[in-house]
């Protein structure tokens, strides 16, 4: 299995050339019980709050976690959920832009 730090340090070509489905083997930290199911059955505001709480307010890390979920879920994410998750991502990106100003 690859840890997230290994995935970031290795080039995408190295990882993908050896193992097509590397993201299935990536180790993920378990979410606290209150955040289990963070991406399902929630609205975008709740997802953003949960991600920011888990990332200790770091918007960049929250976006990384959300993008990892999107990439890992791929086509298996239901269409309604994709809309909500993408809305949450847009909200986080807008927040990051405001912070950089």
C-alpha positions as CSV (number, residue, x, y, z in Angstrom):
1,X,0.0,0.0,0.0
2,X,1.0,3.6,-0.6
3,X,0.8,6.2,2.0
4,X,-0.5,9.6,1.0
5,X,3.1,11.1,1.4
6,X,4.5,8.4,-0.9
7,X,1.8,9.2,-3.5
8,X,2.7,12.8,-3.4
9,X,6.5,12.2,-3.7
10,X,6.4,9.7,-6.5
11,X,5.6,10.8,-10.0
12,X,2.2,9.9,-11.3
13,X,3.9,8.1,-14.2
14,X,5.9,5.8,-11.8
15,X,2.8,4.9,-9.8
16,X,0.5,4.4,-12.7
17,X,2.9,2.4,-14.8
18,X,3.3,-0.1,-12.0
19,X,-0.2,-0.2,-10.6
20,X,-3.2,1.1,-12.5
21,X,-5.4,1.3,-9.5
22,X,-2.9,2.8,-7.0
23,X,-5.6,4.8,-5.2
24,X,-7.3,1.6,-4.0
25,X,-4.2,0.8,-2.0
26,X,-3.7,4.3,-0.5
27,X,-3.9,4.3,3.3
28,X,-6.5,6.6,4.7
29,X,-6.9,7.8,8.2
30,X,-10.3,6.8,9.7
31,X,-12.6,9.7,10.3
32,X,-13.9,10.3,13.8
33,X,-17.3,8.7,14.4
34,X,-19.1,12.0,14.1
35,X,-17.6,12.5,10.6
36,X,-18.3,9.0,9.3
37,X,-20.4,9.5,6.1
38,X,-19.2,13.1,5.7
39,X,-19.7,13.1,2.0
40,X,-23.0,11.1,1.8
41,X,-26.4,12.5,2.7
42,X,-25.0,16.0,3.5
43,X,-25.3,19.4,2.0
44,X,-22.3,21.3,0.8
45,X,-22.1,23.5,3.9
46,X,-21.9,20.5,6.2
47,X,-19.2,18.9,4.1
48,X,-17.2,22.1,4.1
49,X,-17.6,22.4,7.9
50,X,-16.6,18.8,8.5
51,X,-13.5,19.0,6.2
52,X,-12.3,22.3,7.8
53,X,-12.8,20.8,11.2
54,X,-10.8,17.7,10.2
55,X,-8.1,19.8,8.5
56,X,-7.9,22.2,11.6
57,X,-9.0,25.1,9.5
58,X,-6.5,24.6,6.6
59,X,-8.5,25.2,3.5
60,X,-5.8,23.8,1.2
61,X,-5.8,20.5,3.1
62,X,-9.6,20.4,3.1
63,X,-9.5,20.8,-0.7
64,X,-6.9,18.0,-1.0
65,X,-9.0,15.6,1.1
66,X,-12.1,16.4,-1.0
67,X,-10.3,16.0,-4.3
68,X,-8.9,12.7,-3.1
69,X,-12.4,11.5,-2.3
70,X,-13.6,12.6,-5.8
71,X,-10.7,10.9,-7.5
72,X,-11.0,7.7,-5.5
73,X,-14.8,7.5,-5.9
74,X,-14.7,8.2,-9.6
75,X,-17.7,7.0,-11.5
76,X,-19.1,5.2,-8.5
77,X,-20.2,8.5,-6.9
78,X,-23.9,9.0,-7.5
79,X,-24.7,12.0,-9.7
80,X,-26.7,13.8,-7.0
81,X,-23.7,13.4,-4.6
82,X,-21.3,14.6,-7.3
83,X,-23.3,17.9,-7.6
84,X,-23.1,18.4,-3.8
85,X,-19.4,17.5,-3.5
86,X,-18.5,19.8,-6.4
87,X,-20.5,22.6,-4.8
88,X,-18.5,22.0,-1.6
89,X,-15.2,22.1,-3.6
90,X,-16.2,25.4,-5.2
91,X,-17.0,26.8,-1.8
92,X,-13.6,25.8,-0.5
93,X,-11.8,27.2,-3.5
94,X,-13.6,30.5,-3.2
95,X,-12.7,30.6,0.5
96,X,-9.0,29.9,-0.4
97,X,-9.1,32.8,-2.9
98,X,-10.5,35.2,-0.3
99,X,-7.8,34.2,2.1
100,X,-5.0,34.8,-0.4
101,X,-6.2,38.4,-1.1
